[in-house]
């Protein structure tokens, strides 16, 4: 299985409320481009994507945020950009994407050109629901798609540089093992615990979730402990297997229904009294949403017309934008098998 660990893909968040913040966000993107081995042309394209997205936010919403993180697939390095605002939304998206349409007052290239420039692109917008852009640029040729689409937002509480939440996704052609871990408290010690949990499970992701939690329990004994949930999607067997300890929530969207997967009380690495594994059907195109308690629980994707069919990164970003408690670390992980990708 290919594994993507949060420790290697930490997101940087850049608030946007004034013009000077556009330049600092662009500089950070160029630093990521250099680390990923981007050539001059691709780095320039990334700078333009970030600049245009940030300018759009300031002009049309007044304030918002851009999330940047390094990413990799099939050995190719890339940079992911998520731009989010809570403005009025775009009423005529098709018109805004048309060639020759530029954002009002910006020097920009317009949404249609942004879409063509990005290696991967998706957008969610609706009247009164703001706008979120998802973009990826790769250092080389666009790598082949994985069997699963992954979207994630993982951010520390304000004032902390280390995030006490962590995540891991390990993908094979017909199986994906997903982890979200929430270290007790905040700061470096919480990050140490959650990171150890994600890493322990990613070492042998093909094992059953209950076994993986037992392994993590042993690895976390020297830490302050964490809440951990593990979901294992098997598209060949058409089932999802789940085990969780602590307050990391997991929701399965399957055949038009939403079901919450059950975790038991306890602390992995400290007080893990019971581990129980559950199995549920997984239909083609099903989706799972996992999140720490830094996200409020009363969210409903039905309040966002069309969002459920967009890229999981957009779903994670909207939930983060609208339901983050702001007083805790937050991690939101959304995974769907590609048979459910919108056309």
C-alpha positions in Angstrom: 0.0 0.0 0.0 1.0 3.6 -0.7 0.9 5.6 2.6 0.4 9.3 3.0 1.1 10.5 6.5 0.1 13.9 7.9 3.6 14.3 9.4 4.9 14.6 5.9 2.0 16.6 4.5 1.2 19.3 7.1 -1.0 22.1 5.8 -0.1 25.7 6.2 -3.0 28.1 6.7 -2.9 31.7 5.5 -5.7 34.1 6.6 -6.6 36.7 4.0 -8.1 40.0 5.0 -5.8 42.5 3.4 -3.6 42.8 0.3 -0.3 42.4 2.0 -1.2 38.9 3.0 -1.4 37.8 -0.7 2.4 38.2 -1.1 3.2 36.2 2.0 0.9 33.4 0.8 2.5 33.4 -2.6 6.0 33.2 -1.1 5.0 30.2 1.0 3.7 28.5 -2.1 7.0 29.1 -3.9 8.9 27.6 -1.0 6.8 24.5 -1.3 7.3 24.5 -5.1 11.1 24.6 -4.6 11.0 21.8 -2.1 8.9 19.7 -4.5 11.4 20.3 -7.4 9.2 22.4 -9.5 10.7 24.0 -12.6 10.6 27.7 -13.2 7.4 27.5 -15.4 5.4 25.3 -13.0 6.5 27.3 -10.0 5.3 30.5 -11.8 2.0 28.8 -12.5 1.6 27.9 -8.9 2.3 31.5 -7.9 -0.3 32.7 -10.3 -2.9 30.2 -9.0 -2.3 31.3 -5.5 -2.3 35.0 -6.3 -5.4 34.9 -8.3 -7.3 32.8 -5.8 -6.3 35.1 -2.9 -7.2 38.2 -4.9 -10.6 36.7 -5.7 -11.2 36.2 -2.0 -10.4 39.7 -1.1 -12.4 41.3 -3.9 -15.5 39.2 -3.7 -15.7 38.0 -0.1 -13.6 40.4 1.8 -11.7 37.7 3.8 -11.0 34.0 3.7 -8.2 31.5 3.9 -5.8 29.6 1.7 -4.5 26.2 2.8 -1.2 24.9 1.2 0.3 21.4 1.6 2.9 19.3 -0.1 1.5 16.1 -1.6 2.8 13.1 -3.6 1.4 10.3 -5.7 3.2 7.5 -7.5 6.5 9.2 -6.6 5.6 12.5 -8.2 5.8 15.6 -5.8 3.1 18.2 -5.9 1.5 21.1 -4.0 -2.2 21.2 -3.1 -4.0 24.6 -2.8 -7.4 25.0 -1.2 -8.9 28.5 -1.3 -12.0 29.1 0.8 -14.3 32.0 1.6 -17.7 32.5 3.1 -18.9 35.2 0.6 -22.0 35.4 -1.5 -21.0 32.5 -3.8 -21.0 32.5 -7.6 -24.5 32.6 -9.0 -23.4 31.9 -12.6 -20.6 29.4 -12.4 -20.7 28.4 -16.0 -20.4 32.0 -17.1 -17.5 32.6 -14.7 -15.7 29.7 -16.1 -16.1 30.8 -19.7 -13.0 32.0 -21.6 -12.5 35.7 -21.5 -14.1 36.1 -18.1 -11.8 37.5 -15.5 -12.5 38.4 -11.9 -13.6 41.9 -11.5 -10.7 44.3 -11.0 -8.0 41.7 -10.7 -5.1 41.3 -13.2 -6.2 37.7 -13.1 -6.6 34.9 -15.6 -10.2 33.9 -14.7 -11.5 30.7 -13.3 -11.5 28.9 -16.7 -7.8 29.6 -17.1 -7.1 28.5 -13.5 -8.8 25.2 -14.2 -6.7 24.6 -17.3 -3.5 25.6 -15.6 -4.0 23.3 -12.6 -3.2 19.6 -12.9 -6.3 18.9 -10.8 -9.1 21.3 -10.2 -12.6 21.3 -8.6 -14.8 24.0 -7.2 -17.8 24.2 -4.9 -20.0 27.3 -4.8 -23.6 28.1 -4.1 -25.6 31.3 -3.4 -25.0 32.2 0.3 -22.6 29.2 0.7 -19.3 30.9 -0.3 -16.8 29.4 -2.7 -14.0 26.8 -2.2 -11.4 26.0 -4.8 -9.3 22.8 -4.9 -6.1 22.8 -7.0 -3.1 20.6 -7.4 0.1 21.2 -9.4 2.6 18.4 -10.0 6.4 18.7 -10.5 6.2 16.3 -13.4 3.6 14.7 -15.5 0.3 14.2 -13.7 0.5 10.8 -12.0 -2.2 8.2 -12.5 -5.1 8.5 -10.1 -5.4 6.3 -7.0 -8.4 4.0 -6.5 -9.6 6.4 -3.8 -10.1 10.1 -3.6 -8.8 11.7 -0.4 -9.5 15.1 1.0 -8.2 16.4 4.3 -7.9 19.5 6.5 -5.7 19.3 9.6 -5.0 22.4 11.6 -3.8 23.3 15.1 -5.6 25.5 17.6 -4.8 29.2 17.2 -1.5 30.0 18.9 0.0 26.6 18.4 2.4 25.6 15.6 2.1 21.8 16.3 -1.3 20.2 15.6 -2.4 17.6 18.2 -4.5 15.8 15.5 -3.0 13.5 12.9 -4.2 11.3 10.0 -3.0 8.6 7.7 -4.3 7.0 4.5 -2.9 3.8 3.0 -4.2 2.9 -0.4 -4.1 -0.3 -2.5 -6.2 -0.9 -5.6 -9.1 -2.4 -3.7 -8.4 -1.4 -0.1 -7.8 1.8 1.9 -7.0 2.1 5.6 -7.9 5.4 7.1 -6.8 6.8 10.5 -7.7 9.9 12.4 -6.0 10.4 15.8 -6.5 13.2 18.4 -3.8 13.4 21.0 -4.9 14.5 24.4 -4.5 18.2 24.9 -2.7 20.5 22.5 0.8 21.3 21.3 3.9 19.1 20.7 3.1 16.3 23.2 -0.4 15.9 21.7 1.2 15.9 18.2 3.7 13.3 19.4 0.9 11.0 20.5 -1.4 11.4 17.5 1.5 11.1 15.1 2.7 7.9 16.7 -0.8 6.4 16.4 -1.0 7.2 12.7 2.5 5.9 12.0 2.0 2.7 14.0 -1.2 1.9 12.0 0.4 2.8 8.7 3.2 0.2 9.2 0.8 -2.7 8.6 -2.3 -1.2 7.2 -3.7 -4.5 5.8 -4.3 -5.9 9.3 -7.9 -5.7 10.8 -8.8 -2.3 12.4 -9.1 -3.9 15.9 -5.6 -5.4 15.6 -4.3 -2.1 14.4 -5.7 -0.3 17.4 -4.1 -2.9 19.7 -0.8 -2.2 18.0 -1.2 1.5 18.4 -2.1 1.0 22.1 1.3 -0.6 22.7 3.1 2.1 20.8 1.5 5.0 22.6 2.2 3.8 26.2 5.1 6.3 26.5 2.9 9.2 25.3 0.0 11.0 26.8 -2.4 8.9 24.6 -4.9 9.7 22.0 -8.4 9.0 20.7 -8.1 7.0 17.5 -10.5 5.7 14.9 -9.5 3.3 12.1 -11.7 2.5 9.0 -10.7 0.0 6.4 -12.6 0.2 3.1 -12.5 -3.0 1.0 -14.1 -2.5 -2.4 -13.5 -6.1 -3.4 -15.5 -7.4 -0.4 -17.8 -4.4 -0.6 -17.5 -3.7 3.1 -16.0 -1.2 5.5 -14.5 -2.4 8.7 -14.3 0.0 11.6 -12.9 0.2 15.2 -12.5 3.3 17.3 -11.6 4.3 20.8 -12.3 7.8 22.0 -14.1 10.7 20.5 -13.0 10.7 16.8 -16.2 10.5 14.8 -16.8 8.5 11.6 -19.8 8.8 9.3 -20.5 6.5 6.4 -22.5 7.9 3.4 -23.8 4.9 1.5 -26.6 4.5 -1.0 -28.2 7.8 0.1 -28.0 7.1 3.8 -25.7 8.5 6.5 -24.7 6.3 9.4 -22.4 7.1 12.3 -19.9 4.4 13.2 -19.6 3.5 16.8 -16.4 4.1 18.9 -15.9 3.0 22.5 -14.8 5.2 25.4 -11.2 5.1 26.4 -7.7 6.4 25.5 -5.4 4.6 23.2 -2.0 4.2 25.0 -3.6 4.6 28.5 -7.1 3.4 29.3 -8.3 1.3 26.4 -10.8 -1.1 28.0 -12.6 -2.4 24.9 -11.9 -2.7 21.2 -14.7 -3.8 19.0 -14.7 -4.1 15.2 -17.8 -3.5 13.1 -18.5 -4.2 9.5 -21.0 -2.5 7.2 -21.7 -2.7 3.5 -19.8 -0.4 1.1 -21.5 0.3 -2.2 -19.6 1.7 -5.2 -19.2 5.5 -4.7 -19.8 5.3 -0.9 -17.9 7.9 1.2 -16.6 8.1 4.7 -16.1 11.3 6.8 -13.9 11.1 9.9 -13.1 14.0 12.2 -11.7 14.9 15.6 -13.9 16.7 18.2 -12.4 20.0 17.0 -15.3 19.9 14.5 -18.8 20.5 15.8 -21.0 17.4 15.4 -24.1 19.1 14.0 -23.2 19.3 10.4 -25.4 18.2 7.5 -24.2 17.9 3.9 -27.8 18.2 2.7 -27.5 21.9 3.6 -25.0 22.3 0.7 -26.6 21.4 -2.6 -24.3 19.4 -4.8 -21.4 19.3 -2.4 -21.5 15.5 -1.7 -20.6 14.8 -5.3 -17.6 17.1 -5.4 -13.9 16.2 -4.6 -13.5 15.1 -1.0 -11.1 18.0 -0.4 -13.9 20.4 -1.0 -16.1 18.6 1.5 -13.4 18.6 4.1 -12.7 22.3 3.5 -16.4 23.3 3.8 -16.8 21.3 7.0 -13.7 22.9 8.4 -14.7 26.4 7.4 -18.2 26.2 8.8 -18.0 23.9 11.7 -14.5 24.2 13.3 -14.9 25.0 17.0 -11.9 27.3 16.8 -10.9 26.3 20.4 -9.3 23.0 19.6 -7.1 21.3 17.0 -9.2 20.0 14.1 -8.8 17.2 11.6 -11.3 16.3 8.9 -10.6 13.4 6.6 -13.0 12.5 3.7 -12.4 9.4 1.5 -14.5 8.0 -1.4 -13.7 5.3 -4.0 -13.4 6.8 -7.4 -16.5 5.0 -8.7 -18.3 7.9 -7.0 -16.4 10.7 -8.7 -18.6 13.3 -10.3 -18.4 13.7 -14.1 
